[in-house]
């Protein structure tokens, strides 16, 4: 009997301890309603917009966690979080501090246009002083929607050091072959990261460095070395179409400035000196475009080599892409020039040479990317007719260049197509051009 009483007393003591612990936990752990209220207040303060939370509750097993589901910002294009599970630091929670050991994001939609102006500088300064508010962030099935409506799905994970500095980060495009991923590894205590990029069957390895300058302003700079990247598949990995197929290599420098990480991203500027060997200009027949004065261009152009400089500049209105010093060689043809693409609109001018650096036909490219127009100045067309009568082949190009130059001198302004009635005069121009042959 004494043993039975002792056993029963032991059970009662255990139950009392468990009950006391449970009561203490209930006092420390906020209710679901309180959590939802806190989440809405904190998110609105952090993002500057109202946030609707579908459900938010505590989960005790297999480990204590807070689960938020179906949350969305109240915006024309809402940022949507399907499920976010946060595993709090229980010791910090006991001290009424919010500190997360790990957060798992499973499904989200992030429109780029909805990010504008979300985080404030004040919040950045406040969170920067936190020792380590989040240790590890894992995300899956996150859809990024560009300002032009292009959707790309990402996954990855980030391990943070104090001050929101990534110790190690990985970003991947799931289901893409060849692999497309970015890996950052912090080099010691400095704000310098080893950068490893795989895309298009090639690599672009290097490093980036972050500085905090006067007034807390951030400055980012880095260098990458693109190597053997197949351009068409690299762009296809991000649901974009390329105008050229072939492998590119080169050297890239990048810089950015801003008070927040968002401002850094918006100001990012890259400069790349690139070279390509055997490649193909897709959906454009250069020879056909020149011969038809830009009226026909469907087809492809095999290229022996392409070199040039590519600049990209992020802005609040989107990326501006500039090509300068471009030179493409295709057999006996050489095209050189420059182009600028902004807001999905292109403006470009090229000279198509038959004998490199001596003769050429000017080619202008302009218009929205969905409906690009190609044209050759009318003076170049008239000059080409003269040149054909003088010396077929090379003579055509010489005449085209002379005609284009005369057209700019005597007919400034936009080029207009030559009237149909002027066509008969072309053969008569052949006779005066005969001395040019003898000279």
C-alpha positions as CSV (number, residue, x, y, z in Angstrom):
1,X,0.0,0.0,0.0
2,X,2.8,2.4,0.9
3,X,4.4,1.7,-2.6
4,X,1.1,2.4,-4.2
5,X,0.7,5.7,-2.4
6,X,4.2,6.7,-3.3
7,X,3.6,5.9,-6.9
8,X,0.4,7.8,-7.0
9,X,2.0,10.7,-5.2
10,X,4.7,10.7,-7.9
11,X,2.2,10.8,-10.7
12,X,0.3,13.6,-9.1
13,X,3.5,15.6,-8.7
14,X,4.4,15.1,-12.4
15,X,0.9,16.1,-13.4
16,X,1.1,19.2,-11.3
17,X,4.5,20.1,-12.8
18,X,3.1,19.6,-16.4
19,X,0.0,21.6,-15.6
20,X,2.1,24.4,-14.1
21,X,4.3,24.4,-17.2
22,X,1.3,24.5,-19.4
23,X,-0.2,27.4,-17.6
24,X,3.1,29.3,-17.8
25,X,3.3,28.5,-21.5
26,X,-0.3,29.8,-22.0
27,X,0.6,33.0,-20.3
28,X,3.8,33.4,-22.4
29,X,2.4,32.3,-25.7
30,X,-0.1,34.8,-27.3
31,X,-3.4,33.6,-28.5
32,X,-4.1,33.1,-32.3
33,X,-6.1,36.3,-32.3
34,X,-3.4,38.2,-30.5
35,X,-0.8,36.9,-32.9
36,X,-3.0,37.9,-35.9
37,X,-3.4,41.4,-34.5
38,X,0.3,41.8,-33.8
39,X,1.2,40.4,-37.2
40,X,-1.1,42.9,-39.0
41,X,0.2,45.9,-37.0
42,X,3.9,44.9,-37.4
43,X,3.5,44.1,-41.1
44,X,1.7,47.4,-41.8
45,X,4.3,49.4,-39.9
46,X,7.1,47.6,-41.7
47,X,5.6,47.6,-45.2
48,X,3.6,50.8,-45.2
49,X,0.4,49.1,-46.6
50,X,-2.4,47.1,-45.0
51,X,-2.0,43.3,-44.9
52,X,-4.8,40.8,-44.7
53,X,-3.9,37.6,-42.8
54,X,-6.1,34.6,-43.7
55,X,-5.0,32.5,-40.7
56,X,-2.3,32.6,-38.0
57,X,-1.9,30.0,-35.3
58,X,0.6,28.3,-32.9
59,X,1.8,24.8,-33.7
60,X,3.4,22.9,-30.7
61,X,4.3,19.7,-32.4
62,X,6.7,18.4,-33.7
63,X,8.3,21.7,-32.5
64,X,6.8,25.1,-31.5
65,X,6.1,27.3,-34.5
66,X,3.9,30.1,-35.7
67,X,2.1,29.4,-39.0
68,X,0.7,32.2,-41.2
69,X,-1.4,31.3,-44.2
70,X,-3.0,33.2,-47.1
71,X,-1.6,36.6,-46.3
72,X,-1.8,39.4,-48.9
73,X,-1.1,43.1,-49.1
74,X,-3.9,45.4,-50.1
75,X,-2.5,46.6,-53.4
76,X,-3.6,46.6,-57.0
77,X,-1.1,43.7,-57.5
78,X,-1.0,42.2,-54.0
79,X,2.1,40.4,-52.6
80,X,0.8,37.0,-51.6
81,X,2.2,34.6,-49.0
82,X,0.6,31.2,-49.1
83,X,2.3,29.6,-46.1
84,X,5.0,31.0,-43.8
85,X,6.2,28.9,-40.8
86,X,8.4,30.6,-38.2
87,X,10.3,28.7,-35.5
88,X,10.9,31.2,-32.6
89,X,13.8,31.2,-30.2
90,X,12.0,30.0,-27.0
91,X,14.6,31.6,-24.7
92,X,14.1,34.9,-26.4
93,X,10.4,34.5,-26.3
94,X,10.6,33.9,-22.6
95,X,12.3,37.3,-22.4
96,X,9.5,38.7,-24.6
97,X,11.8,39.3,-27.5
98,X,11.0,38.3,-31.0
99,X,13.8,36.2,-32.5
100,X,13.4,33.5,-35.2
101,X,15.7,30.5,-35.5
102,X,14.2,29.6,-38.9
103,X,11.5,30.7,-41.3
104,X,10.1,28.5,-44.1
105,X,8.2,30.1,-46.9
106,X,6.1,27.7,-49.0
107,X,4.5,29.5,-51.9
108,X,4.4,33.2,-52.6
109,X,3.8,35.7,-55.4
110,X,5.8,38.9,-55.5
111,X,5.0,41.5,-58.2
112,X,8.0,43.8,-58.8
113,X,5.8,46.9,-59.1
114,X,4.3,46.2,-55.7
115,X,7.7,46.5,-53.9
116,X,8.1,50.2,-54.6
117,X,8.3,52.1,-51.4
118,X,7.4,49.2,-49.1
119,X,10.3,49.4,-46.5
120,X,11.2,52.7,-44.9
121,X,14.6,53.9,-44.0
122,X,13.5,54.2,-40.4
123,X,12.7,50.5,-40.3
124,X,16.0,49.6,-41.9
125,X,17.9,51.5,-39.2
126,X,15.9,49.9,-36.4
127,X,16.3,46.3,-37.7
128,X,20.0,46.8,-38.4
129,X,20.6,47.2,-34.6
130,X,18.9,43.9,-33.9
131,X,21.5,41.2,-32.9
132,X,20.1,38.5,-35.2
133,X,16.3,38.6,-35.7
134,X,16.3,35.8,-38.2
135,X,19.0,33.0,-38.4
136,X,17.8,31.0,-41.4
137,X,15.3,31.6,-44.2
138,X,14.2,28.9,-46.6
139,X,11.9,29.5,-49.5
140,X,10.2,27.4,-52.1
141,X,7.8,28.1,-55.0
142,X,8.2,31.9,-54.9
143,X,7.0,33.5,-58.1
144,X,8.6,36.8,-59.1
145,X,6.5,38.9,-61.6
146,X,8.6,41.5,-63.5
147,X,7.2,45.0,-64.2
148,X,6.5,43.7,-67.7
149,X,4.5,40.7,-66.4
150,X,7.1,38.0,-66.9
151,X,6.7,35.3,-64.2
152,X,9.8,33.4,-62.9
153,X,9.7,30.8,-60.0
154,X,12.6,30.7,-57.5
155,X,13.7,28.6,-54.5
156,X,16.7,28.8,-52.1
157,X,17.9,29.5,-48.6
158,X,19.8,32.2,-46.7
159,X,21.8,31.9,-43.5
160,X,22.1,35.4,-41.8
161,X,24.8,37.0,-39.7
162,X,24.0,40.0,-37.5
163,X,22.9,43.1,-39.4
164,X,21.0,41.0,-42.0
165,X,24.3,40.1,-43.6
166,X,24.0,36.8,-45.5
167,X,26.6,34.3,-44.3
168,X,25.6,31.9,-47.1
169,X,22.9,32.2,-49.7
170,X,21.7,30.2,-52.6
171,X,19.1,31.1,-55.3
172,X,17.9,28.5,-57.8
173,X,15.6,28.2,-60.8
174,X,13.9,24.8,-60.1
175,X,13.3,22.5,-63.1
176,X,15.7,24.4,-65.4
177,X,18.3,22.6,-67.5
178,X,21.1,23.4,-67.7
179,X,21.2,24.5,-64.0
180,X,20.7,28.2,-63.2
181,X,21.7,29.2,-59.7
182,X,23.6,31.8,-57.7
183,X,25.6,31.0,-54.5
184,X,27.0,33.6,-52.2
185,X,29.6,32.8,-49.4
186,X,30.7,35.4,-47.0
187,X,34.5,35.8,-46.7
188,X,35.2,36.0,-42.9
189,X,33.8,39.0,-41.0
190,X,34.1,41.4,-43.9
191,X,31.2,42.4,-46.1
192,X,32.7,40.5,-49.1
193,X,31.1,37.5,-50.7
194,X,32.5,34.9,-53.0
195,X,30.0,34.7,-55.9
196,X,29.4,31.6,-58.0
197,X,26.9,31.7,-60.9
198,X,25.9,28.8,-63.1
199,X,23.7,29.6,-66.1
200,X,23.4,28.6,-69.7
201,X,25.9,25.7,-69.3
202,X,28.6,28.2,-68.3
203,X,29.7,30.2,-65.3
204,X,30.1,33.7,-64.1
205,X,32.3,33.5,-60.9
206,X,33.7,36.4,-59.0
207,X,33.1,38.4,-55.8
208,X,31.1,41.4,-54.5
209,X,31.9,43.9,-51.7
210,X,29.5,46.0,-49.7
211,X,30.6,49.3,-48.0
212,X,28.7,51.4,-45.5
213,X,29.7,55.0,-46.2
214,X,29.0,58.4,-44.5
215,X,25.4,58.8,-43.4
216,X,24.8,55.0,-43.6
217,X,24.7,55.0,-47.4
218,X,25.5,51.6,-48.9
219,X,27.8,51.1,-51.8
220,X,28.1,47.7,-53.7
221,X,30.7,46.8,-56.2
222,X,32.0,43.6,-57.7
223,X,33.6,41.8,-60.6
224,X,32.4,38.7,-62.5
225,X,33.9,36.6,-65.3
226,X,31.3,35.2,-67.6
227,X,32.6,32.1,-69.3
228,X,31.1,29.9,-72.1
229,X,27.5,31.0,-71.4
230,X,25.0,29.9,-74.0
231,X,23.0,33.1,-74.4
232,X,19.8,31.7,-75.7
233,X,19.4,29.0,-73.0
234,X,20.6,31.5,-70.3
235,X,17.7,33.9,-71.1
236,X,15.3,31.1,-71.6
237,X,16.0,30.0,-68.0
238,X,14.3,33.2,-67.0
239,X,11.5,33.0,-69.5
240,X,13.0,35.5,-71.9
241,X,13.8,35.3,-75.6
242,X,17.2,35.9,-77.0
243,X,18.0,37.5,-80.4
244,X,21.2,35.5,-80.7
245,X,22.4,31.9,-80.0
246,X,26.0,31.2,-79.1
247,X,28.4,31.1,-76.2
248,X,29.7,34.3,-74.7
249,X,32.6,35.1,-72.4
250,X,34.0,38.3,-71.0
251,X,34.5,40.5,-67.9
252,X,31.7,42.2,-65.9
253,X,31.9,45.0,-63.3
254,X,28.9,46.0,-61.2
255,X,28.2,48.9,-58.9
256,X,25.2,50.1,-56.9
257,X,24.4,52.8,-54.3
258,X,21.5,53.3,-51.9
259,X,20.2,53.7,-48.4
260,X,18.5,50.4,-48.4
261,X,18.8,47.0,-50.1
262,X,15.9,47.9,-52.3
263,X,17.6,51.1,-53.5
264,X,20.8,49.1,-54.2
265,X,18.8,46.8,-56.5
266,X,17.1,49.7,-58.2
267,X,20.4,51.4,-58.9
268,X,22.5,48.3,-60.0
269,X,24.7,49.1,-63.0
270,X,26.7,46.5,-64.9
271,X,29.3,46.8,-67.6
272,X,30.4,43.8,-69.7
273,X,33.0,43.5,-72.4
274,X,32.0,40.3,-74.2
275,X,33.1,38.1,-77.1
276,X,31.3,35.4,-78.9
277,X,32.6,32.9,-81.5
278,X,30.4,31.0,-83.9
279,X,26.9,32.1,-83.3
280,X,23.5,32.7,-85.0
281,X,21.4,35.9,-85.2
282,X,17.9,34.5,-84.6
283,X,14.8,35.6,-86.5
284,X,16.8,38.1,-88.6
285,X,18.5,37.7,-92.0
286,X,21.0,40.5,-92.3
287,X,21.7,40.0,-96.0
288,X,18.0,40.0,-96.8
289,X,17.4,43.2,-94.8
290,X,20.2,45.1,-96.6
291,X,19.2,43.9,-100.1
292,X,15.5,44.8,-99.5
293,X,16.2,48.1,-97.7
294,X,14.8,46.7,-94.5
295,X,11.5,45.6,-96.0
296,X,12.3,41.9,-95.6
297,X,14.3,40.4,-92.7
298,X,12.8,37.0,-91.8
299,X,15.3,34.2,-91.3
300,X,18.6,33.8,-89.6
301,X,22.2,35.0,-90.0
302,X,25.2,32.8,-89.2
303,X,27.9,34.8,-87.5
304,X,31.6,34.1,-87.3
305,X,32.2,36.3,-84.3
306,X,30.5,39.1,-82.2
307,X,32.3,41.5,-79.8
308,X,31.1,44.6,-78.0
309,X,30.2,46.2,-74.7
310,X,26.9,45.7,-72.8
311,X,25.7,48.1,-70.2
312,X,22.7,47.5,-68.0
313,X,21.2,50.2,-65.6
314,X,18.4,49.5,-63.2
315,X,16.0,52.4,-62.7
316,X,12.7,52.8,-60.8
317,X,11.1,52.7,-64.3
318,X,12.9,49.5,-65.4
319,X,16.2,48.4,-66.9
320,X,18.0,50.3,-69.6
321,X,20.2,48.2,-71.8
322,X,22.9,49.8,-74.0
323,X,25.1,48.1,-76.6
324,X,28.2,50.0,-77.8
325,X,31.1,49.1,-80.1
326,X,29.2,46.1,-81.4
327,X,30.9,44.3,-84.3
328,X,29.5,41.2,-85.9
329,X,31.3,39.3,-88.7
330,X,29.4,37.0,-91.1
331,X,31.5,35.8,-94.0
332,X,32.2,38.9,-96.1
333,X,29.8,41.0,-94.2
334,X,30.6,43.1,-91.1
335,X,28.0,44.9,-89.1
336,X,29.0,47.5,-86.5
337,X,27.1,50.0,-84.4
338,X,25.2,50.6,-81.2
339,X,21.7,50.1,-79.7
340,X,19.6,51.1,-76.7
341,X,16.7,49.3,-75.3
342,X,14.4,50.9,-72.7
343,X,10.7,50.2,-71.8
344,X,10.8,47.4,-74.4
345,X,11.6,49.9,-77.1
346,X,14.8,49.8,-79.3
347,X,16.7,52.4,-81.1
348,X,19.8,51.2,-83.0
349,X,22.0,52.2,-85.9
350,X,24.4,49.8,-87.7
351,X,26.7,50.0,-90.7
352,X,26.8,46.8,-92.7
353,X,30.2,46.6,-94.5
354,X,31.2,44.4,-97.4
355,X,34.8,45.4,-97.0
356,X,35.6,46.0,-93.3
357,X,36.0,49.6,-92.5
358,X,35.8,50.9,-96.1
359,X,32.3,50.6,-97.5
360,X,28.9,50.0,-95.8
361,X,25.1,50.3,-95.9
362,X,23.5,52.1,-92.9
363,X,20.7,50.1,-91.3
364,X,18.4,51.6,-88.7
365,X,16.4,49.6,-86.2
366,X,13.6,51.2,-84.1
367,X,10.2,50.6,-82.5
368,X,8.7,48.4,-79.8
369,X,10.3,45.0,-79.4
370,X,7.0,43.3,-80.4
371,X,7.0,45.2,-83.8
372,X,10.5,46.3,-84.7
373,X,11.0,48.3,-87.9
374,X,14.1,48.1,-90.1
375,X,15.0,50.8,-92.6
376,X,17.8,52.0,-94.9
377,X,18.0,55.8,-95.6
378,X,16.6,56.7,-99.0
379,X,19.9,58.3,-100.0
380,X,21.7,55.0,-99.4
381,X,19.2,53.3,-101.7
382,X,19.8,55.8,-104.5
383,X,23.5,55.5,-104.0
384,X,23.3,51.8,-104.2
385,X,21.6,51.9,-107.5
386,X,24.4,54.2,-108.8
387,X,27.0,51.9,-107.4
388,X,25.4,48.8,-109.0
389,X,25.6,50.4,-112.5
390,X,29.3,51.3,-111.9
391,X,30.6,48.2,-110.2
392,X,28.4,45.3,-109.1
393,X,28.9,44.0,-105.6
394,X,31.4,46.3,-103.9
395,X,30.2,49.2,-106.0
396,X,26.8,48.9,-104.5
397,X,28.1,49.4,-101.0
398,X,30.3,52.3,-102.1
399,X,27.4,54.0,-103.7
400,X,25.2,53.3,-100.6
401,X,27.6,54.9,-98.3
402,X,28.1,58.0,-100.6
403,X,24.3,58.2,-101.0
404,X,23.7,58.1,-97.3
405,X,26.3,60.8,-96.7
406,X,24.8,63.1,-99.4
407,X,21.3,62.4,-98.0
408,X,22.4,63.6,-94.5
409,X,23.9,66.8,-96.0
410,X,21.1,67.8,-98.4
411,X,18.1,66.1,-96.7
412,X,18.4,66.6,-92.9
413,X,15.7,65.0,-90.8
414,X,13.8,61.7,-91.0
415,X,14.5,59.7,-94.1
416,X,11.6,59.1,-96.4
417,X,11.2,56.4,-99.0
418,X,12.2,57.4,-102.5
419,X,9.1,58.2,-104.7
420,X,8.2,55.6,-107.3
421,X,8.5,58.2,-110.1
422,X,12.2,58.6,-109.4
423,X,13.0,55.0,-110.2
424,X,13.6,55.6,-114.0
425,X,16.3,58.2,-113.2
426,X,18.6,55.6,-111.7
427,X,19.9,54.1,-115.0
428,X,20.6,57.6,-116.3
429,X,22.8,58.2,-113.2
430,X,25.1,55.4,-114.4
431,X,26.7,57.3,-117.2
432,X,28.1,60.2,-115.1
433,X,29.4,57.7,-112.6
434,X,31.8,56.2,-115.2
435,X,34.8,58.4,-114.3
436,X,34.6,57.0,-110.8
437,X,35.5,53.7,-112.3
438,X,38.5,54.9,-114.2
439,X,39.8,56.8,-111.3
